[in-house]
Amino acid sequence: MHASTGNLSSRSFLRFLLVGGGATLLQYLIMAALMTLFAVSAVRASTIGFLLSAIFNYWANARFTFAAQGGHRRSILRFAVTLCAGLAINALVLYAFKKMGAAVWLAQLIATGVVLVWNYTINAIWTFRKRHSS
């Protein structure tokens, strides 16, 4: 059964995973290039890579995943809010599972899963919500 509510669908979720994987790869490539070619510190290189990959992530999700139409002013702001909330959720889940004694890698995997579900759901129903004309 293929259930779809607005932007929530198995197709958009698969596309979301592909875009996220591409954005992560882009972040790592930028980080590696900055560190290797320009001797940029790991934290600075990762941050630059993250920010540039976030731009790609927004664009690809707007066009490929959710086929957003119209202006970007509202959706870019919502994307940034969702991204920041996801970062906070990641930190909280990681902290909580580490506090319960979980290994760091397991805690991070759980946090990544929670943030993945958060980001997909909020982006589908809020960030890139289809506007209905009356």
N, C-alpha and C positions, 0 to 999 in steps of 0.2 A: 504494500500500500504506500503510495506516495502522498504524504500529507504536506501541504504548504499553507502557511499563514503569512500573507504579505511576503516579506523577504526571507522568512524561515522556510528552508527546504533542504532536502538532501543535496541537491545540485549546488545551491549557494554555499552550503557547508563545505563540500568538496573543493569548490573554488576558493573559499576562504582559507582552507588548509594549504592549497597550492600557492596562493599569494603570500601567506605567512611564511611558508618554507622559502620562497624566493626572496622575501625581505630579509629573512635571517641569513641566508647565503650572501646576499648583498652586503649586509652589515659586516660579516666576517671577512669578505673580500676587501672591503674598504679598510677595515681595521688592519688586516695583514699588509695591504699596500702602504698604508701610512706608516706603519711600524718599520717595514722593510726598506722602503724607498726614501722616507723622510725622517727616520729615527724619532717618530712621535711616540710618546709614552703609551702604554697599553690602555690605561683608563681614558686618556684623551682620545686615542684612536677609536676605542670602542664607542665612546660617546658620540663622536662625529659620525661613525658608521651607523649608530642607532638612529640619530636624527635624520641622516640622509635616507636610510632605509624606511623610516617612518613616512617620509614624503612619498616614496615609491609605494608603500603599503596603502596609504590613503588613496592615491591615484588609481592603483590597480583594483582596490576594493570598490571604489566609486564606479569605475568603468566595467570591470570584468565580473566581479562577484555580485554586486547589487544593481548594476545598470542604473545608477543614479542619474536623474535628470534635473535640469535647472541649475541655479547658482550654487556656488560652493561655500559662500560665507557661513551659512548656518551649519552645514555638515562638517566643515573643517574644524570649527569650534567644538562641535559635539565629538568629533573624532579625537581631538586633543584631550578633552575631559575624560573620555572613555579610556584613552591610553594612560593618562595619569592615574585614574582609578585602578586600572589593571596593574600598574606598577605597585601601588599601595597594597592591593590584594595579594600580589606575589610576595611582597615582603612579610605581610601578616601571616599568610599560610606557611611560608618557609619558616618563620620564627616559631609559630605554634607547633609545627611538626618536629622541629629540632628540639624544642622545649620538652616535647613528649618522648624524646630519645631516638627519633628516627635518624638514620644516616643522612648526611647532607644531600647526596645525590637522589635519594628516595624522596626527601622533603621537597627538593626542587622539581622533581618529576610531578609530584602531586600538585605543587603550586602552579606549574606550567599547565597542567590539565584544567585546574580550576579557572585560571586566567583565560585559557583558550575558550572555554564555555562562556565565561563572562563577556569577553570581547566579541565573540560571534553573535551572541544573543543581543547585546546592547547595540552593536553596530547594525544588526538586521532590523530591530524594532524601533530604534531611536535615531541613530546617526544618519542612516541612509533610508529612513522611512519614506515610503512613496506618499506623495501628497495627492489627496483625492480632490478633484474639482467638482463643485456642486452644480 
